[in-house]
């Protein structure tokens, strides 16, 4: 049974924070809110605060392109994202909020023999790890996406594609607001416009946070910050292998026909999907230049608009309505960082780059389990911060953008 589209439980807004909490989560985006929700529902820990410097979902969760997938290149990543993909299927019933989830499939086109080999390898490792991905011929691709030009405008001919059958989309803001409502109704305090300016120390451990309104004590502080995470971690004496890059996207006016699947290119590193409103949502890989800017650029829009119109010629008839950029925290091995930092009382969930939205359920569930039990679930064990010191990198460039 589906949840009514207008169903969104109310959020309880406290007037001010308490002087202390068992857990303080810094960052009111998807990962911070889902961690708070699962602490309350899975572990009955409700003496929890989520502190957001702006308003909730004002950051990357509210700026992403809503794609949910598990077709990564390494077993560790595939298993994690497959679990998150499966959690998304039941999320409306779990949180009691309509998130407009749709299983649509993702086709990743290949334009050279090298890319075809890459996609065949992706299919094999995906299948071995439980993610349904198959190779399809150009003729089969045309059946899935009738609008595609297999000649690629004479410049990007399509030799084949991988088809990730369970790829999906959901409304980003509704996911986060649903988690926020579920957490707040169970006693979690969600405080907007409450920036964290520093950390409180008790000897060698982190014992709380500093805010403009004064210190707040905490048994555990979790950084779920998107952007400027290195500055917060520095207050704990933790150096993170993170650089922040912009990620550009835009939407067009409505397209009357249905584009059922999400269409992406492994080599052109751009993708397009249709929103529930009928608009075409087009995005690309993150910008190579590190920056905290949320302003889109004409050069970025031109670059991936040009490439996508070669594959889907109908896009030339549409107009760009709105463009934006999010800021993506990219780790040096392109995989997320979850768990302990080596500083008692201070945990992180970061390095989500362009793939954080799809990880919200599994990431929040795992971090809640770690906080509540003191043990990292096996699913996130490979993503510990100390992997860099141990030289056990999870180097998956497939996590970054559309690669």
RODO-2510 file (C-alpha; in nm, 4 decimals, decimal comma):
residues 403
     n   res          X          Y          Z
     1     x     0,0000     0,0000     0,0000
     2     x     0,1462     0,3340    -0,1025
     3     x     0,1536     0,6423     0,1169
     4     x    -0,0620     0,9357    -0,0072
     5     x     0,1455     1,1915    -0,1984
     6     x     0,0426     1,4737     0,0340
     7     x     0,1417     1,2705     0,3388
     8     x     0,4273     1,4343     0,5299
     9     x     0,4202     1,4142     0,9108
    10     x     0,4834     1,7381     1,1032
    11     x     0,8180     1,8216     1,2586
    12     x     0,8478     1,9329     1,6209
    13     x     1,0689     2,2431     1,6448
    14     x     1,2173     2,3077     1,9937
    15     x     1,2721     2,6674     2,1005
    16     x     1,6276     2,6108     2,2168
    17     x     1,8735     2,3261     2,2664
    18     x     1,9221     2,1506     2,5944
    19     x     2,2511     2,1890     2,7750
    20     x     2,3551     1,8312     2,6967
    21     x     2,2640     1,5305     2,4828
    22     x     2,3799     1,1739     2,4490
    23     x     2,4478     1,2392     2,0790
    24     x     2,4917     1,5645     1,8864
    25     x     2,4817     1,5361     1,5070
    26     x     2,6277     1,8285     1,3156
    27     x     2,4500     1,8691     0,9825
    28     x     2,0792     1,8583     0,9037
    29     x     2,1008     1,6898     0,5642
    30     x     1,9963     1,3394     0,4678
    31     x     2,2752     1,1548     0,6484
    32     x     2,2448     1,3473     0,9732
    33     x     1,8668     1,3152     0,9832
    34     x     1,8609     0,9474     0,8900
    35     x     2,1182     0,8676     1,1593
    36     x     1,9010     1,0454     1,4152
    37     x     1,5940     0,8581     1,2917
    38     x     1,7573     0,5161     1,3186
    39     x     1,9048     0,5967     1,6595
    40     x     1,5501     0,6607     1,7778
    41     x     1,3733     0,3750     1,5983
    42     x     1,6331     0,0963     1,5976
    43     x     1,8064     0,1700     1,9273
    44     x     1,5596     0,3812     2,1302
    45     x     1,8177     0,6590     2,1702
    46     x     1,6196     0,9822     2,1632
    47     x     1,8339     1,2196     2,3700
    48     x     1,9769     1,3353     2,0401
    49     x     2,0166     1,6756     1,8728
    50     x     2,0647     1,7537     1,5039
    51     x     2,2227     2,0972     1,4567
    52     x     2,1926     2,2674     1,1183
    53     x     2,3703     2,5954     1,0430
    54     x     2,1024     2,6971     0,7900
    55     x     1,7687     2,5237     0,7420
    56     x     1,7398     2,1465     0,7069
    57     x     1,7988     2,0124     0,3550
    58     x     1,9519     2,3468     0,2518
    59     x     2,2749     2,1762     0,1486
    60     x     2,3641     1,8954    -0,0857
    61     x     2,0624     1,6765    -0,0092
    62     x     1,8383     1,9486    -0,1475
    63     x     2,0630     2,0016    -0,4513
    64     x     2,1234     1,6499    -0,5783
    65     x     1,9789     1,4736    -0,8829
    66     x     1,7803     1,2041    -0,6964
    67     x     1,9292     0,8918    -0,8581
    68     x     1,9488     0,5674    -0,6589
    69     x     2,1752     0,2931    -0,7903
    70     x     2,4173     0,0175    -0,6905
    71     x     2,6123    -0,0435    -1,0144
    72     x     2,9541     0,0392    -0,8726
    73     x     3,2897    -0,1146    -0,9560
    74     x     3,4067    -0,2752    -0,6307
    75     x     3,2353    -0,5416    -0,4165
    76     x     3,2494    -0,3290    -0,0991
    77     x     3,0659    -0,0409    -0,2669
    78     x     2,8165    -0,2599    -0,4533
    79     x     2,7062    -0,4433    -0,1380
    80     x     2,6652    -0,1199     0,0558
    81     x     2,4652     0,0615    -0,2136
    82     x     2,2581    -0,2447    -0,2965
    83     x     2,1470    -0,2571     0,0658
    84     x     2,0581     0,1128     0,0505
    85     x     1,8711     0,0630    -0,2778
    86     x     1,6647    -0,2128    -0,1151
    87     x     1,5938     0,0042     0,1899
    88     x     1,4604     0,2775    -0,0394
    89     x     1,1969     0,0404    -0,1780
    90     x     1,0242     0,0183     0,1600
    91     x     1,1116     0,3649     0,2863
    92     x     0,7681     0,5199     0,2319
    93     x     0,6115     0,2636     0,4641
    94     x     0,9033     0,2862     0,7079
    95     x     0,8852     0,6630     0,7619
    96     x     0,5186     0,7182     0,6715
    97     x     0,5957     0,9834     0,4104
    98     x     0,5533     0,9801     0,0333
    99     x     0,8960     1,0087    -0,1300
   100     x     0,7751     0,9451    -0,4882
   101     x     1,0047     0,6452    -0,5291
   102     x     1,0143     0,4938    -0,8792
   103     x     1,2156     0,1963    -1,0027
   104     x     1,3136     0,2980    -1,3550
   105     x     1,6437     0,1344    -1,4467
   106     x     1,9620     0,3048    -1,5649
   107     x     2,1300     0,2497    -1,9004
   108     x     2,4977     0,3426    -1,9299
   109     x     2,5954     0,3770    -2,2927
   110     x     2,9381     0,2820    -2,4260
   111     x     3,0919     0,4440    -2,7340
   112     x     3,4249     0,2619    -2,7685
   113     x     3,5500    -0,0951    -2,7308
   114     x     3,7343     0,0084    -2,4147
   115     x     3,4089     0,1280    -2,2601
   116     x     3,2355    -0,1928    -2,3685
   117     x     3,4951    -0,3965    -2,1797
   118     x     3,4447    -0,1751    -1,8755
   119     x     3,0680    -0,2242    -1,8854
   120     x     3,0986    -0,6013    -1,9287
   121     x     3,3245    -0,6125    -1,6223
   122     x     3,0766    -0,3968    -1,4322
   123     x     2,7952    -0,6402    -1,5130
   124     x     2,9949    -0,9382    -1,3903
   125     x     3,0980    -0,7862    -1,0577
   126     x     2,7500    -0,6379    -1,0031
   127     x     2,5879    -0,9776    -1,0600
   128     x     2,8339    -1,1473    -0,8251
   129     x     2,7465    -0,8976    -0,5514
   130     x     2,3676    -0,9012    -0,5921
   131     x     2,3061    -0,5928    -0,8101
   132     x     2,1050    -0,6714    -1,1242
   133     x     2,3006    -0,5319    -1,4205
   134     x     2,3082    -0,6812    -1,7710
   135     x     2,4631    -0,5922    -2,1067
   136     x     2,2247    -0,4918    -2,3846
   137     x     2,2795    -0,4445    -2,7569
   138     x     2,2078    -0,1217    -2,9449
   139     x     1,8789    -0,2698    -3,0695
   140     x     1,7774    -0,3637    -2,7157
   141     x     1,8760    -0,0175    -2,5950
   142     x     1,6486     0,1341    -2,8600
   143     x     1,3599    -0,0696    -2,7188
   144     x     1,4325     0,0613    -2,3684
   145     x     1,4909     0,4229    -2,4790
   146     x     1,3108     0,4838    -2,8118
   147     x     1,4262     0,8481    -2,8185
   148     x     1,7972     0,7645    -2,8337
   149     x     2,0050     0,8310    -3,1457
   150     x     2,2289     0,5243    -3,1753
   151     x     2,4560     0,7157    -3,4128
   152     x     2,5181     0,9709    -3,1395
   153     x     2,4765     1,2574    -3,3815
   154     x     2,7602     1,1143    -3,5888
   155     x     3,0056     1,1833    -3,3056
   156     x     2,9268     0,9393    -3,0220
   157     x     2,7994     0,6130    -3,1819
   158     x     2,6513     0,3721    -2,9285
   159     x     2,8086     0,0241    -2,9324
   160     x     2,6042    -0,1104    -2,6430
   161     x     2,5140    -0,0383    -2,2833
   162     x     2,4891    -0,1845    -1,9379
   163     x     2,1365    -0,1870    -1,7948
   164     x     2,1093    -0,1566    -1,4164
   165     x     1,7557    -0,2870    -1,3815
   166     x     1,6825    -0,1675    -1,0282
   167     x     1,8029     0,1896    -1,0684
   168     x     1,5491     0,4298    -0,9211
   169     x     1,4675     0,7880    -0,8273
   170     x     1,2992     0,9541    -0,5287
   171     x     1,2253     1,3097    -0,4199
   172     x     1,5310     1,4281    -0,2285
   173     x     1,3603     1,6841    -0,0059
   174     x     1,0787     1,4458     0,0901
   175     x     1,3277     1,1789     0,1933
   176     x     1,5046     1,4155     0,4313
   177     x     1,1864     1,5746     0,5664
   178     x     1,0377     1,2304     0,6252
   179     x     1,3396     1,1284     0,8312
   180     x     1,3285     1,4598     1,0177
   181     x     0,9621     1,4166     1,1044
   182     x     1,0095     1,0580     1,2188
   183     x     1,3051     1,1491     1,4391
   184     x     1,1443     1,4586     1,5929
   185     x     0,8208     1,2800     1,6759
   186     x     1,0248     1,0308     1,8781
   187     x     1,1959     1,3025     2,0830
   188     x     1,4993     1,4034     1,8762
   189     x     1,5638     1,7804     1,8800
   190     x     1,6179     1,9310     1,5341
   191     x     1,7575     2,2821     1,5565
   192     x     1,7892     2,5017     1,2494
   193     x     2,0100     2,8117     1,2218
   194     x     2,2407     2,6701     1,4881
   195     x     2,5970     2,6692     1,3513
   196     x     2,8726     2,4778     1,5264
   197     x     3,1747     2,7032     1,5712
   198     x     3,4022     2,4618     1,7547
   199     x     3,4242     2,1511     1,9697
   200     x     3,4333     2,1082     2,3465
   201     x     3,7237     1,8992     2,4734
   202     x     3,7637     1,7022     2,7959
   203     x     4,1213     1,5841     2,7962
   204     x     4,1810     1,3832     2,4806
   205     x     3,8148     1,3319     2,3967
   206     x     3,5501     1,5459     2,2303
   207     x     3,2769     1,6180     2,4838
   208     x     3,0447     1,8550     2,2996
   209     x     3,0134     2,1415     2,0542
   210     x     3,0430     2,5176     2,0676
   211     x     2,7590     2,7283     1,9219
   212     x     2,6871     3,1032     1,9208
   213     x     2,4391     3,0337     2,2012
   214     x     2,6987     2,8581     2,4141
   215     x     2,8411     2,5075     2,4541
   216     x     2,6325     2,1900     2,4286
   217     x     2,7693     1,8803     2,6002
   218     x     2,7520     1,5463     2,4225
   219     x     2,8541     1,1884     2,4800
   220     x     2,9201     1,1511     2,1073
   221     x     2,9561     1,4123     1,8330
   222     x     2,8925     1,2974     1,4766
   223     x     3,0007     1,5193     1,1891
   224     x     2,7499     1,4779     0,9053
   225     x     2,8582     1,8046     0,7460
   226     x     2,8467     1,8507     0,3701
   227     x     3,1199     2,0940     0,2681
   228     x     3,3745     2,2474     0,5062
   229     x     3,3924     1,9143     0,6875
   230     x     3,7707     1,9498     0,7058
   231     x     3,7322     2,2680     0,9123
   232     x     3,5093     2,0954     1,1686
   233     x     3,7353     1,7912     1,1880
   234     x     4,0352     2,0182     1,2421
   235     x     3,8771     2,1324     1,5706
   236     x     3,9193     1,7705     1,6845
   237     x     4,2747     1,7529     1,5535
   238     x     4,1658     1,5215     1,2710
   239     x     4,3000     1,5687     0,9204
   240     x     4,0644     1,4336     0,6542
   241     x     4,1769     1,3344     0,3011
   242     x     3,8916     1,5374     0,1477
   243     x     3,8686     1,8026    -0,1235
   244     x     3,5457     1,9825    -0,2075
   245     x     3,4294     2,0290    -0,5669
   246     x     3,1173     2,1795    -0,7269
   247     x     2,8684     1,9571    -0,9081
   248     x     2,6500     2,1212    -1,1739
   249     x     2,2990     2,0285    -1,2882
   250     x     1,9973     2,1835    -1,4602
   251     x     1,6336     2,1120    -1,5420
   252     x     1,4374     2,1934    -1,8563
   253     x     1,0722     2,2596    -1,9241
   254     x     0,8362     1,9636    -1,9506
   255     x     0,8774     1,6902    -2,2094
   256     x     0,5434     1,5427    -2,3148
   257     x     0,6685     1,1906    -2,3831
   258     x     0,7948     0,9616    -2,1110
   259     x     1,1667     0,8919    -2,0797
   260     x     1,1288     0,5801    -1,8704
   261     x     1,4892     0,4949    -1,7900
   262     x     1,7724     0,7123    -1,6684
   263     x     2,0252     0,7534    -1,9505
   264     x     2,3938     0,7955    -1,8720
   265     x     2,7223     0,7679    -2,0571
   266     x     3,0357     0,6149    -1,9116
   267     x     3,2623     0,8161    -2,1394
   268     x     3,0714     1,1426    -2,1725
   269     x     3,0234     1,1487    -1,7917
   270     x     2,6771     1,3002    -1,8045
   271     x     2,3243     1,1716    -1,7525
   272     x     1,9577     1,2623    -1,7888
   273     x     1,6372     1,1548    -1,6165
   274     x     1,2801     1,2788    -1,6154
   275     x     1,1343     1,4209    -1,2962
   276     x     0,7879     1,3438    -1,1653
   277     x     0,6846     1,6834    -1,3056
   278     x     0,7952     1,5881    -1,6568
   279     x     1,1052     1,8065    -1,6606
   280     x     1,4355     1,6721    -1,7887
   281     x     1,7037     1,6712    -1,5196
   282     x     2,0572     1,6722    -1,6605
   283     x     2,3805     1,6462    -1,4665
   284     x     2,7450     1,5556    -1,5064
   285     x     3,0613     1,4653    -1,3199
   286     x     3,1894     1,7006    -1,0516
   287     x     3,3985     1,9998    -1,1553
   288     x     3,7723     1,9281    -1,1614
   289     x     3,8522     2,2573    -0,9868
   290     x     3,8069     2,2440    -0,6062
   291     x     3,5690     2,5129    -0,4819
   292     x     3,2904     2,5854    -0,2353
   293     x     3,0915     2,7751    -0,4991
   294     x     2,7246     2,6866    -0,5491
   295     x     2,7011     2,8919    -0,8677
   296     x     2,6633     2,7038    -1,1914
   297     x     2,8693     2,8062    -1,4945
   298     x     2,7900     2,8526    -1,8616
   299     x     3,0861     2,6388    -1,9683
   300     x     2,9637     2,3443    -1,7597
   301     x     2,6065     2,3755    -1,8873
   302     x     2,7254     2,4008    -2,2459
   303     x     2,9553     2,0991    -2,2157
   304     x     2,7055     1,8415    -2,0988
   305     x     2,4072     1,9920    -2,2791
   306     x     2,6022     1,9466    -2,6032
   307     x     2,6845     1,5822    -2,5295
   308     x     2,3377     1,4803    -2,4124
   309     x     2,1680     1,6378    -2,7158
   310     x     2,3842     1,4160    -2,9379
   311     x     2,2362     1,1085    -2,7687
   312     x     1,8822     1,2413    -2,7183
   313     x     1,8084     1,4902    -2,9995
   314     x     1,4673     1,5911    -2,8606
   315     x     1,6479     1,7800    -2,5827
   316     x     1,7429     2,0480    -2,8359
   317     x     1,3809     2,1645    -2,8405
   318     x     1,3657     2,2207    -2,4653
   319     x     1,4701     2,5208    -2,2590
   320     x     1,6808     2,5364    -1,9454
   321     x     1,4609     2,6583    -1,6609
   322     x     1,6972     2,6435    -1,3672
   323     x     2,0575     2,5488    -1,2964
   324     x     2,2509     2,5053    -0,9741
   325     x     2,5599     2,3529    -0,8186
   326     x     2,6084     2,1490    -0,5049
   327     x     2,9396     2,1043    -0,3243
   328     x     3,0810     1,7547    -0,3088
   329     x     3,3333     1,6260    -0,0573
   330     x     3,5581     1,3875    -0,2521
   331     x     3,7992     1,1548    -0,0727
   332     x     4,1325     1,0627    -0,2255
   333     x     4,0100     0,7123    -0,3160
   334     x     3,6639     0,8384    -0,4234
   335     x     3,4822     0,6345    -0,1574
   336     x     3,3005     0,7542     0,1556
   337     x     3,4509     0,7729     0,5027
   338     x     3,2333     0,6424     0,7870
   339     x     3,3063     0,5726     1,1493
   340     x     3,5594     0,6516     1,4182
   341     x     3,8328     0,9095     1,3710
   342     x     4,0850     0,8026     1,6330
   343     x     3,9590     1,0805     1,8624
   344     x     3,7301     0,9518     2,1344
   345     x     3,3787     1,0945     2,1086
   346     x     3,4148     1,2246     1,7511
   347     x     3,2795     1,0318     1,4501
   348     x     3,2381     1,1256     1,0846
   349     x     3,0232     1,0361     0,7878
   350     x     3,1748     1,2182     0,4938
   351     x     3,3364     1,1862     0,1525
   352     x     2,9965     1,1298    -0,0075
   353     x     3,0812     1,3252    -0,3180
   354     x     2,8172     1,2819    -0,5886
   355     x     2,6727     0,9643    -0,4423
   356     x     2,5464     1,0659    -0,0987
   357     x     2,1721     1,0715    -0,1674
   358     x     2,1535     0,7087    -0,2708
   359     x     2,3372     0,6108     0,0498
   360     x     2,1141     0,7937     0,2981
   361     x     1,9188     0,4927     0,4360
   362     x     2,2135     0,2524     0,4634
   363     x     2,4537     0,5198     0,5839
   364     x     2,2198     0,6431     0,8553
   365     x     2,1339     0,2909     0,9689
   366     x     2,5002     0,1903     0,9922
   367     x     2,6161     0,5034     1,1746
   368     x     2,3302     0,4678     1,4231
   369     x     2,4357     0,1101     1,4939
   370     x     2,7975     0,2167     1,5450
   371     x     2,6970     0,4964     1,7861
   372     x     2,4539     0,2772     1,9805
   373     x     2,6682    -0,0373     2,0086
   374     x     3,0249     0,0846     1,9666
   375     x     3,0756    -0,1686     1,6854
   376     x     3,0972    -0,0828     1,3169
   377     x     2,8658    -0,2979     1,1005
   378     x     3,0489    -0,5180     0,8492
   379     x     2,8853    -0,3247     0,5659
   380     x     3,0819    -0,0064     0,6468
   381     x     3,3983    -0,1613     0,7896
   382     x     3,5881    -0,1094     0,4581
   383     x     3,5124     0,2647     0,4699
   384     x     3,6923     0,3435     0,7962
   385     x     3,9135     0,6516     0,8050
   386     x     4,2191     0,4533     0,9087
   387     x     4,2167     0,2655     0,5771
   388     x     4,4365     0,5424     0,4398
   389     x     4,7003     0,4857     0,7078
   390     x     4,6740     0,1083     0,6579
   391     x     4,6962     0,1445     0,2757
   392     x     4,3690    -0,0453     0,2318
   393     x     4,2064     0,1983    -0,0083
   394     x     3,8626     0,1397    -0,1614
   395     x     3,9600     0,3027    -0,4903
   396     x     3,6407     0,3159    -0,6940
   397     x     3,6298     0,6008    -0,9443
   398     x     3,2916     0,4555    -1,0390
   399     x     3,1640     0,6197    -0,7255
   400     x     3,2417     0,9627    -0,8627
   401     x     2,9765     1,0989    -1,0941
   402     x     2,8860     0,8753    -1,3841
   403     x     3,2060     0,6755    -1,4228
***
